[in-house]
Amino acid sequence: MKVEDKKLGFEENLAFAEEARSLAKRLFKSAAKQARLSNWLCDTYQKARDKDILIIHNPGGWGTTDLAHLLDWERSVVEGVKATIDGMGYPYALVQYFRGDFAWWAHLLDMKEQARAFFTGKLYAAEAMAAQLRLILKHLEHLRIILVGVSQGAAFGDAVMKQLGEVSRIYSIELGIFFTQVPWRVITERTLAIDSNGLMPDAVVRRDLKAGIKAYTTAPFCWAKYQLVRKPMKFSHCVRVSGHEYYWHYPRVGKEIVGFLTRHFGTRSMEKSK
């Protein structure tokens, strides 16, 4: 790399970092949140700057589960998207976006925001993420972004897409969207919404309260069983709602996602020939 290229790269990184810090200050009052946002932006920028596609995974549940601890079916979706993009020949980067804090008390504080979303379909966290994505696209004019989310992560992705409006370089794959978001959902040509795995109806999407109550009342016993055999499991992994599993190999999951990505991206050689 030439000295001039190194200097240009340093200046670009510095300019982005300054804008990231400025955006963080506009979005949040908390110094901790400002630091987390600007760090995520700078790290994501570095990973994506020489890539064609950025895959952003929004975890389900409280939105704080890393890839290693995802439910098997949710991980299979992320891995399937990665493999598909890789097979198309695109250089890509994968990052996660944690939309909440990890402590249990932070989840309780987040209930007010969730209630606002239930009644209005709006999430401040989605507005914040949309602003961050605009900043990334402003600096990386070649980049396209794919949001991937399940359950509450799918609802969050939908809320972000609504904030982005006509931004054409961002796509969203949403599986098993939480029923509270269904009335507010907006599906465009850049959105793939999958509400069934092809084997059985998803009780979470259909607001099947009977199935939901059964899942939550049996979950403590499942959790206790794993504790007794010294194989502790997260409580959220013990909440098993009928139809709310989207393994990549299920009839309406992998094939539909591959079709969606093929329609919008094709292979890299085809894209270059246009």
Phi, psi and omega in degrees: 000134180289156178301320180298320180294319179297318180295319179295319179297319178297317180295321178295317179298318181295317180297318180295316181300320179295317178292324179297316179295320179296318179296317180301320180292326179288327186274326187226147176272329182291129179296325180294317179291323177299316181294317181296318180295312183293325177295318179296317180298313182294319179295317180294319178302315181296320181289330187261348192297331179250021181249161176271328186226137174245121176262124179244118179264125174258106184298153175285187180064226180283354176082027184232012184271125179282168186304320184295336184247015176290157169300148184305319184289324178292320177297324181296327178292313180299315180295323179295319177296315178303310183297323181293312179297319178297318179294335177282351176091013182268131168294131184219164173230147177241129174226162173250150176242109179271114188271002179217176175275163187272338184286149183297325180293332178292326177296321179295317179296333182283349183300326179298316179296321179293323177295320177300319179294323181298320185269339184236343184078007183252141178230126178296325179299326178289322176298319180295317181293320179301320178296322179293319180293323176299320180295317179298314181293329178299321183269338181239085189289345180270346193279143168239147187239138176241119174270135178233124180210149175236148177055239178297331176293325176291319178298321179295316178300320178296318179297323178294316181299323178295323178293327183283336178062241187268014177299116194272351186259017179235132182236155183225130174249117188236120182241130175059047183304138181297138189302333181296336182267345185305315181297337184258359188292141175234120181251125178246182179292344179264011180242134170248113179252119179245115185254001178209145180276357179093354180252323180201158179297147179269114183295332180291320179287319187276001181057047177278090186295327179298313179294323180294315179297318179299317181297318183282332179282333178271342183301317180301324180291321176297315180298316181295323180300315180290329176295318183295326180268013177059037173232067187304140180231144177300141182302321181298332179284346179268352177273101186245103182263134184302132178081354184263051174225131185232064176297142183307323185277357179292154189308319186252025182247278185305313183297319180291322180292317178300317178298318179297313181293323179295318180298320187269336186240324185060195176271160183296324179295322177295319182297319181291332184280350182288000000 
